[in-house]
Amino acid sequence: MCDVVRRPLIAVTLGRDLPDHPSVFRLADSYVQALTSSGAIPIAVMPGTDDAAIRHVMERVDGLFLPGGVDPHPRHFGEEVHPKTVIDEDLDALEMNAIACAADLDMPILGICRGCQILNVALGGSLVQHLEPGGPVDHLQVLPLKSEVHELRIAADSRLAGLSDARLLRVNSLHHQAVARPAPALRVVATAEDGTVEAVEAGDPDRWIVGVQYHPEELMDQQAHRNLFDDFVSSCSRFAAARQSPEGSI
């Protein structure tokens, strides 16, 4: 477990289990285990929560975690819906509002898979709506997510490279969309062998905002992936401590 000032409260957004169980919210246990093993206390936030209530929650937590799920609506970046796109508009509304609040507060944000995509969209970027199968990289692996199926090339000056202590990293993959145009506040810091964007970070190195397209929560037996969660939770603790200080700034 990372060394934290106190256990930070981290908002975790929940989406519906689409398309098969629309009345059921879903969250993989591996996300919860990764956050709690790094010292966090996850707080679930569900779609249907009104904007004022989301702001109320975000002003009381110390970080925002955006997990995987179905696809963001492409109207947010000016495109029509692709036939392979599966949408949860209530989740879009929740996450875009939560991201806006977190960004206003300079709060740490970590997005995984869909979380990386909605983070990019909410901040003004766009997506590739469908990666056709059969290319040089299998982005929709059939092997268990504990298996590594392709390689990342990581920018040397990135937060991710520092946490991974590597320029190349083997990862899993379970997605059919990806970042196309990065948002103005983000920069691409990792790509797959075929050029697909696999990670983005805040352009401002003083901001802790990271989105990864792979699933590090399933690879926590490797230090590189554990470091990502540990550093996120430590950043959330520092955010909480700074907010409670007399100056009230990070």
C-alpha positions in Angstrom: 0.0 0.0 0.0 1.2 3.5 -0.8 2.2 6.0 1.9 -0.8 8.4 2.2 -1.6 11.3 4.4 -5.1 9.8 4.9 -7.3 7.5 2.8 -8.7 9.7 0.1 -12.3 9.5 -1.1 -12.4 8.8 -4.9 -15.6 9.1 -6.9 -16.1 6.2 -9.2 -18.7 6.5 -12.0 -21.1 3.5 -12.6 -22.6 2.7 -16.0 -25.4 0.3 -16.9 -24.7 -3.2 -18.0 -25.5 -2.6 -21.7 -26.8 -3.9 -23.9 -28.0 -7.0 -22.0 -29.0 -5.7 -18.6 -30.0 -2.0 -18.8 -31.6 -2.0 -15.4 -28.4 -3.2 -13.7 -25.3 -1.0 -12.8 -22.0 -2.7 -13.3 -18.4 -2.3 -12.0 -15.7 -4.9 -12.2 -14.3 -5.9 -8.8 -10.8 -5.5 -10.1 -11.2 -1.7 -10.2 -12.3 -1.6 -6.6 -9.5 -4.0 -5.5 -6.9 -1.8 -7.3 -8.1 1.4 -5.7 -8.5 0.0 -2.2 -5.1 -1.8 -2.3 -3.5 1.5 -3.1 -5.2 3.1 -0.1 -8.3 4.7 -1.5 -12.0 4.6 -0.4 -14.1 4.4 -3.6 -17.4 6.2 -3.6 -19.9 5.1 -6.3 -21.7 7.8 -8.3 -24.6 6.6 -10.5 -26.3 8.0 -13.6 -29.5 9.9 -12.9 -27.8 12.1 -10.3 -28.7 15.7 -11.1 -26.0 18.2 -11.9 -26.2 20.0 -8.6 -25.8 16.7 -6.7 -22.8 15.7 -8.8 -21.2 19.0 -8.0 -22.0 18.5 -4.3 -20.3 15.1 -4.4 -17.3 16.3 -6.4 -16.6 19.1 -3.9 -16.3 16.5 -1.2 -14.2 13.8 -2.8 -10.4 13.9 -3.5 -10.2 12.3 -6.9 -12.2 11.0 -9.9 -11.9 7.5 -11.4 -13.5 6.7 -14.7 -13.8 3.0 -15.4 -14.4 1.0 -18.6 -17.8 0.7 -20.2 -19.7 1.3 -23.4 -19.1 4.1 -25.9 -19.4 7.9 -25.6 -22.1 9.4 -27.9 -20.2 10.7 -31.0 -22.4 13.8 -31.1 -20.1 15.2 -28.4 -17.4 15.4 -31.1 -19.5 16.1 -34.1 -20.0 12.7 -35.7 -23.0 10.4 -36.5 -23.3 7.1 -34.6 -21.3 4.2 -36.1 -23.2 0.9 -36.4 -20.8 -0.7 -33.9 -21.2 2.1 -31.3 -23.1 1.2 -28.1 -24.2 4.3 -26.1 -25.2 5.1 -22.5 -26.2 8.8 -22.7 -27.0 9.0 -18.9 -23.4 7.8 -18.2 -22.1 10.4 -20.7 -24.0 13.2 -18.8 -22.7 12.0 -15.4 -19.1 11.7 -16.5 -18.9 14.8 -18.5 -20.3 16.8 -15.6 -18.0 15.1 -13.1 -14.9 15.7 -15.4 -15.8 19.4 -15.7 -16.1 19.7 -11.9 -12.9 17.8 -11.3 -11.0 19.9 -13.9 -12.4 23.1 -12.3 -11.1 21.9 -8.9 -7.7 20.8 -10.3 -8.6 17.4 -8.9 -6.6 14.2 -9.9 -8.4 12.1 -12.6 -7.7 8.6 -13.8 -9.6 7.1 -16.8 -9.3 3.5 -18.0 -10.6 2.3 -21.4 -13.9 4.1 -21.9 -12.7 6.3 -19.1 -9.8 7.4 -21.2 -12.1 8.0 -24.1 -14.8 10.1 -22.3 -12.0 12.1 -20.6 -10.7 13.0 -24.0 -14.2 13.8 -25.3 -15.2 15.9 -22.3 -12.1 18.0 -22.6 -12.7 18.7 -26.3 -11.1 15.7 -28.2 -12.5 13.1 -30.6 -12.5 9.3 -31.0 -12.0 6.7 -33.6 -15.5 5.0 -33.3 -14.5 1.6 -34.5 -11.1 -0.2 -34.9 -11.7 -2.9 -37.6 -10.5 -6.3 -36.5 -7.8 -8.2 -38.4 -5.1 -5.5 -38.1 -1.5 -5.9 -36.8 -2.7 -5.5 -33.2 -5.7 -7.3 -31.7 -7.4 -4.6 -29.6 -10.3 -6.9 -28.7 -8.5 -9.8 -27.1 -10.2 -13.2 -26.5 -7.6 -14.2 -23.9 -8.3 -13.4 -20.3 -7.4 -9.8 -19.3 -4.5 -11.1 -17.2 -2.8 -11.8 -20.5 -0.6 -9.3 -22.2 -1.3 -9.1 -26.0 0.6 -6.1 -27.4 3.2 -3.5 -26.7 3.1 0.2 -25.9 5.7 2.7 -26.9 5.8 5.4 -24.1 7.1 9.0 -24.4 10.3 9.3 -22.3 9.2 12.6 -20.7 5.8 11.3 -19.6 4.4 10.6 -16.1 3.6 7.1 -17.4 7.2 6.4 -18.4 8.4 7.5 -14.9 5.8 5.2 -13.2 6.5 2.3 -15.5 10.3 2.8 -15.4 10.2 1.8 -19.1 9.8 3.0 -22.6 8.1 -0.2 -23.7 5.4 -2.0 -21.9 3.3 -5.1 -22.6 -0.4 -4.7 -21.9 -3.8 -6.3 -22.3 -6.5 -4.9 -24.7 -10.3 -4.9 -24.7 -11.6 -1.9 -26.8 -12.9 -1.1 -30.2 -12.6 2.7 -29.9 -9.6 5.0 -29.3 -8.5 8.6 -29.1 -8.4 10.2 -32.5 -7.8 14.0 -31.9 -6.4 14.6 -28.4 -8.1 17.3 -26.3 -6.2 20.6 -26.1 -5.4 20.0 -22.4 -4.1 16.5 -23.1 -1.1 15.0 -24.9 -0.6 11.5 -26.3 2.1 9.7 -24.3 1.8 6.0 -25.5 0.8 4.3 -28.7 0.5 0.6 -29.8 2.5 -0.9 -32.6 -0.2 0.1 -35.1 -0.2 3.7 -34.0 -3.4 3.5 -31.9 -3.4 5.9 -29.0 -3.0 4.0 -25.7 -2.5 6.7 -23.2 -2.9 10.5 -22.7 -1.9 12.8 -19.9 -2.4 16.4 -18.9 -0.2 18.7 -21.0 0.5 20.6 -17.8 2.9 18.4 -15.8 1.6 19.8 -12.6 -1.9 18.4 -13.2 -2.5 14.7 -12.4 -4.7 13.6 -15.3 -4.0 10.3 -17.0 -6.1 8.2 -19.3 -5.0 4.7 -20.4 -6.7 2.5 -23.0 -5.6 -0.8 -21.5 -6.7 -2.4 -18.2 -3.9 -2.0 -15.6 -6.4 -3.0 -12.8 -6.1 -6.6 -14.2 -2.3 -6.5 -14.1 -1.6 -5.4 -10.5 0.9 -8.2 -9.9 3.3 -6.1 -12.0 4.9 -3.1 -10.3 4.5 -0.8 -13.4 0.7 -1.0 -13.2 0.5 -0.9 -9.4 2.6 2.2 -9.5 -0.1 3.9 -11.6 -2.7 3.4 -9.0 -0.4 4.1 -6.1 0.6 7.4 -7.6 -3.0 8.4 -8.4 -4.1 7.7 -4.9 -1.1 9.5 -3.4 -2.0 12.5 -5.6 -5.5 12.4 -4.4 -4.2 12.4 -0.8 -2.1 15.4 -1.5 -5.0 17.2 -3.1 -7.1 16.5 0.0 -4.4 17.7 2.4 -3.8 20.9 0.4 -7.5 21.6 0.3 -7.7 21.3 4.1 -4.7 23.5 4.6 -5.2 27.2 5.6 -4.1 28.3 2.1 -6.6 25.8 0.5 -4.5 25.4 -2.6 -2.4 22.5 -4.1 
